[in-house]
Amino acid sequence: MTALTLRQRAVPLWAVVALGWTAWLVAWFVNLPAAEWLAYDGLGLERGSHLGDAVAFFLYDAPKVLLLLAGVVTLVSFLRSFVSPERVRRALVGRGVLPGTAAAAAFGIVTPFCSCSAVPLFIGFVEAGVPLGVTFAFLVASPMVNEVALVLLWGLFGPWIALAYMTAGLAVAIVAGLVIGRLGLERYVEDYVWTIRAGAAIGEIQPTLDERVREAWRSTVDIVRRVFPFVLAGIAVGALIHGYVPTDLVVAVGGRDNPLAVPALVALGVPLYSNAAGTIPIVEALLGKGLPLGSALAFMMAVTALSVPELVILRRVMKPRLIATFVAVVASGILLVGYGFNLFVA
């Protein structure tokens, strides 16, 4: 028996998990006082100054978002081990147009596949006989409205904004799927996609609880490592906005009185490459400066659902006209969400 096996048996898995969550809770509650002490006492920055407030925002938000990200991704990865892409495909085949589109959008929430999974998922859905519009509903909802985004929004802004974002994102995904499905654009899918035939389905391996927990942690380490630069970049931008950008300027440019505010923010968000975790700190700072909720949600949706890298990846399976239609339909939905929230939400 090796020393590693002895150590694994000496410390039960449940004890490691309990210790990890206890450390997470302690870090969460000491984060704010520790950040303020370090910024204003440790570094000697003046409270209320531009630099002091920007540094304090960064020192507080970086651990906060990373803690939320690590905790949520661990839980999501554990739960996602029970839901595979193959199960999603089987569940969507044979449904009616409206039920299938709504189900696909809902699956997008509970299966947070990243944009790098877009090509194999698209091919798999088409090969399995899932209608094109239903497939697009999934592709819109998955990066835009996933568990990580919702829990981060809930933890940073409260349940109302999280639920509002989920409702708006689902509406955009469902409407986009229904519209694209009615346009009959199958001929604009790359020809080779239709010629692919999957082999026999491979039996799904049922991992043990221990294996699920360990794989969830490995997935968390991998995801956090990959998004870490984007999170820090987003928090740095948020800190600059929080500390240096005048409130009057944010309200004047992105406020309700500017009729072009929402399309300008959508246009700004499309070329940015980030995910919900990297975008939320920027949205947090913008909302704190007085940006209306609709404008902030439109910006976040554009970054997560219409990012240039995802469109580049999708070009491998879609012809330019289909991609252009996808962008036009989704962007129109995002604009309606932005203007609607700005009009009806104080």
Secondary structure in CASP SS format (residue, H / E / C, confidence):
PFRMAT SS
TARGET T0000
AUTHOR 0000-0000-0000
METHOD secondary structure of the structure
MODEL  1
M C 1.00
T C 1.00
A H 1.00
L H 1.00
T H 1.00
L H 1.00
R H 1.00
Q H 1.00
R H 1.00
A H 1.00
V C 1.00
P C 1.00
L H 1.00
W H 1.00
A H 1.00
V H 1.00
V H 1.00
A H 1.00
L H 1.00
G H 1.00
W H 1.00
T H 1.00
A H 1.00
W H 1.00
L H 1.00
V H 1.00
A H 1.00
W H 1.00
F H 1.00
V H 1.00
N H 1.00
L H 1.00
P H 1.00
A H 1.00
A H 1.00
E H 1.00
W H 1.00
L H 1.00
A H 1.00
Y H 1.00
D H 1.00
G H 1.00
L C 1.00
G C 1.00
L C 1.00
E C 1.00
R C 1.00
G C 1.00
S C 1.00
H H 1.00
L H 1.00
G H 1.00
D H 1.00
A H 1.00
V H 1.00
A H 1.00
F H 1.00
F H 1.00
L H 1.00
Y H 1.00
D H 1.00
A H 1.00
P H 1.00
K H 1.00
V H 1.00
L H 1.00
L H 1.00
L H 1.00
L H 1.00
A H 1.00
G H 1.00
V H 1.00
V H 1.00
T H 1.00
L H 1.00
V H 1.00
S H 1.00
F H 1.00
L H 1.00
R H 1.00
S C 1.00
F C 1.00
V C 1.00
S C 1.00
P H 1.00
E H 1.00
R H 1.00
V H 1.00
R H 1.00
R H 1.00
A H 1.00
L H 1.00
V C 1.00
G C 1.00
R C 1.00
G C 1.00
V H 1.00
L H 1.00
P H 1.00
G H 1.00
T H 1.00
A H 1.00
A H 1.00
A H 1.00
A H 1.00
A H 1.00
F H 1.00
G H 1.00
I H 1.00
V H 1.00
T C 1.00
P C 1.00
F C 1.00
C C 1.00
S H 1.00
C H 1.00
S H 1.00
A H 1.00
V H 1.00
P H 1.00
L H 1.00
F H 1.00
I H 1.00
G H 1.00
F H 1.00
V H 1.00
E H 1.00
A C 1.00
G C 1.00
V C 1.00
P C 1.00
L H 1.00
G H 1.00
V H 1.00
T H 1.00
F H 1.00
A H 1.00
F H 1.00
L H 1.00
V H 1.00
A H 1.00
S H 1.00
P H 1.00
M H 1.00
V C 1.00
N C 1.00
E H 1.00
V H 1.00
A H 1.00
L H 1.00
V H 1.00
L H 1.00
L H 1.00
W H 1.00
G H 1.00
L H 1.00
F H 1.00
G C 1.00
P H 1.00
W H 1.00
I H 1.00
A H 1.00
L H 1.00
A H 1.00
Y H 1.00
M H 1.00
T H 1.00
A H 1.00
G H 1.00
L H 1.00
A H 1.00
V H 1.00
A H 1.00
I H 1.00
V H 1.00
A H 1.00
G H 1.00
L H 1.00
V H 1.00
I H 1.00
G H 1.00
R H 1.00
L C 1.00
G C 1.00
L C 1.00
E H 1.00
R H 1.00
Y H 1.00
V E 1.00
E C 1.00
D H 1.00
Y H 1.00
V H 1.00
W H 1.00
T H 1.00
I C 1.00
R C 1.00
A C 1.00
G C 1.00
A C 1.00
A C 1.00
I C 1.00
G C 1.00
E C 1.00
I C 1.00
Q C 1.00
P C 1.00
T C 1.00
L H 1.00
D H 1.00
E H 1.00
R H 1.00
V H 1.00
R H 1.00
E H 1.00
A H 1.00
W H 1.00
R H 1.00
S H 1.00
T H 1.00
V H 1.00
D H 1.00
I H 1.00
V H 1.00
R H 1.00
R H 1.00
V H 1.00
F H 1.00
P H 1.00
F H 1.00
V H 1.00
L H 1.00
A H 1.00
G H 1.00
I H 1.00
A H 1.00
V H 1.00
G H 1.00
A H 1.00
L H 1.00
I H 1.00
H H 1.00
G H 1.00
Y H 1.00
V C 1.00
P C 1.00
T H 1.00
D H 1.00
L H 1.00
V H 1.00
V H 1.00
A H 1.00
V H 1.00
G H 1.00
G C 1.00
R C 1.00
D C 1.00
N C 1.00
P C 1.00
L C 1.00
A H 1.00
V H 1.00
P H 1.00
A H 1.00
L H 1.00
V H 1.00
A H 1.00
L H 1.00
G H 1.00
V C 1.00
P C 1.00
L C 1.00
Y C 1.00
S C 1.00
N C 1.00
A H 1.00
A H 1.00
G H 1.00
T H 1.00
I H 1.00
P H 1.00
I H 1.00
V H 1.00
E H 1.00
A H 1.00
L H 1.00
L H 1.00
G H 1.00
K C 1.00
G C 1.00
L C 1.00
P C 1.00
L H 1.00
G H 1.00
S H 1.00
A H 1.00
L H 1.00
A H 1.00
F H 1.00
M H 1.00
M H 1.00
A H 1.00
V H 1.00
T H 1.00
A H 1.00
L C 1.00
S C 1.00
V H 1.00
P H 1.00
E H 1.00
L H 1.00
V H 1.00
I H 1.00
L H 1.00
R C 1.00
R C 1.00
V C 1.00
M E 1.00
K C 1.00
P H 1.00
R H 1.00
L H 1.00
I H 1.00
A H 1.00
T H 1.00
F H 1.00
V H 1.00
A H 1.00
V H 1.00
V H 1.00
A H 1.00
S H 1.00
G H 1.00
I H 1.00
L H 1.00
L H 1.00
V H 1.00
G H 1.00
Y H 1.00
G H 1.00
F H 1.00
N H 1.00
L H 1.00
F H 1.00
V C 1.00
A C 1.00
END
